[in-house]
Amino acid sequence: MLVQIIVINECCFSEWIDGSVELGRQHQGEPDPYGCISFEGRTRIIVARYQNTGISRRNLVIEPLTDDRVRLRNVSSAVPVKVGRQMELLPGNVIEKNLPVTLEMGTIKVELKAQEELEVPKQPEEPLQESHVKQLPESIQTASYSESLSALLSSPQILKPDEELKWEKVVAWLRNAVKVLQIAATSDEFFQTASKAAVSLVGLDSARVLVFKKNDWHVEAMSTREGKASADWRASRSVLSRVRTEKKTFWQSSPELGAEVQSLVGFSSVVAAPILDVDGRVIAVLYGDRKITIKPDRKPDILTELDATLMELLAFGVGAGLSRLEQERNALAAQTRFEEFFTPGLSKRLMNDSSILRGHERPVSILFCDVRKFSQFTEQFGHRMTVSWLNDLLGVLSEVVLDRDGVLVDYSGDQVMAMWGAPEQQPDHAVRACEVALSILEQIPKINQRWSSYLNGKQIQVGLGISTGQAFVGNIGSHRKFKYGALGNVVNQASRIQNETKKYHCPILISSETLAELPAEMVEHQTRRIGKVKLRNLKDTATLHQLVPVNTEGFLRRKTLMEEFEAKLSRDHFGEAVEVIQTILEEFPDDGPARAYRKQLSGQDAFDGVTDPDKTP
């Protein structure tokens, strides 16, 4: 099992670990984060310092069950662990999950992955001779940010007056500079790094990064050779203006500056390079100066084209790093947006090919899930407890949907809408929707058990409606708020079918179109026809079918009697049909559809087989 610990988007720990793993904050005498020790027969990883009370000293135990499935045990007495996108593993609770899975404890993210099959690279037919291979210094290849920065700042100035240009120095300088700026691209220290590098490597007396905002130039970072800034330092506005306007690098000895640089006379030799964003706009200027000194038998220590080129390189590295950060932020925002609706795997595909999301007609299956008596629970819990309860409940429902590659279309208070069949085609979309509905029923008793001390004897119940048909799928939100979903009669029908579960006291009802997509074995042993219903605000009637778990006690007998009831009605044997309903209730007093029909047919002397909610007593 691969365990990765990520803090503020940086991977701090990544190792393959055999056996059980415990995560927690530091005990006295234990190594700093993210050290490992052997503890009670398992690997213990320290994920936070002892001062971080937002994480328990012993918070989570991870027990591998198979190569791709683990048991998660929250051994803390107070701190919950977020599992996946919405689920919260409360203290003392246990859950089993397939890998990969993401966990969160405060600001710390833990990713668990199964070992993947790796391709062994093919060896070249004629290996290179060892004498032809040279290795870069280890400090350049593997150093941390601080080590690389120290190596860069301790490098000699690339070219001093009267010194011949040596390309070995150029190459070494470039390697060091690029390495630091590459690492800074993940450390958000571009401006300060560039100013320090300009002083150390270009041989400047001072260097600054200036940003133009509110109609003036402002210093964002500064470095000086002597460690302190001159109180009377002023930047040349003429140079800054030309850099900003022409997007080029200028230095004092350039003839292009002409008479515009009189403001520099008697001060220092100046160089300024633009820092550009991804669109080519000047977002800042790397500005440096060097006092002109003349010593006997030596050339004046003035800035040269090589110095200006090196400054431009540093400025380019900063711009490239900032662009990379922006792209990473945009990619993270896109991934977060997609993962509100889709599985992680599909989210990655959509980030690479968003054309999959273009609107089009597609056969889909829609599921609506409603929590019964939601208002009563919220009133009983209060606001704070309601949020925790909803996080747990909706988290479980969401995970079940995503585990079967569904799309989480919407949350609406106590209701969840999910879809199968888009954006990727799923020929078995109806089967997936039905399996998810049954899985949700399986999870509800577990949620009731977790919250039993707060429910005061009450039980959480849900109603689920499923419909199948053609729909227009795509972004049904706006350019400001992305929302992937479906439009069409099938959506309205699924919502109305869910409402009918209250009347017929059935947890799950499906449409005849959904039934037609199910395998014969499932239809035979897990469904029964309830009857035709005129759904509210829809012109067409719908034939409803009850869906039950496998091996539901007495279900085949109930199914046979309900078929007999409908057969009597079709032959206009109303009295005999009512007697069949009575027989069902004598054998199965809790049968919801039979109870609904007894109430509906009471006092009637005829029934055409179509239930109209506007005419039903």
BELVEN-V223156 format. One line per field, one symbol per residue. ss: DSSP state (~ for helix, > for strand, _ for the rest). A space follows every 10 residues. Layout:
BEGIN
ss->???
END
This chain:
BEGIN
ss->_>>>>>>__> >>>>>>____ >>>>>_____ _____>>>>_ _>>>>>>>__ _________> >>>>>>__>> >>>>______ >>>___>>>_ ___>>>>>__ >>>>>__>>> >>>_______ _________~ ~~_____~~~ ~~__~~~~~~ ~~~_______ ______~~~~ ~~~~~~~~~~ ~~~~_____~ ~~~~~~~~~~ ~____>>>>> >>>__>>>>> >>>>______ ______~~~~ ~~~~~~___> >___~~~~~~ ~~~~____>> >>>>>>____ _>>>>>>>>> __________ ____~~~~~~ ~~~~~~~~~~ ~~~~~~~~~~ ~~~~~~~~~_ ___~~~~~~~ ~~_~~~~__> >>>>>>>>>> >__~~~~~~~ ~_~~~~~~~~ ~~~~~~~~~~ ~~~___>>>> >>__>>>>>> ________~~ ~~~~~~~~~~ ~~~~~~~~~~ _~~~~_____ _>>>>>>>>> >>>>>_____ ___>>>>_~~ ~~~~~~~~~~ ~~~~___>>> >~~~~____~ ~~~~~~>>>> >>>>______ >>>>>>>___ ____~~~~~~ ~~~~~~~~~~ ___~~~~~~~ ~~~~~~~___ _~~~~~~~~~ ~________> >>_____
END
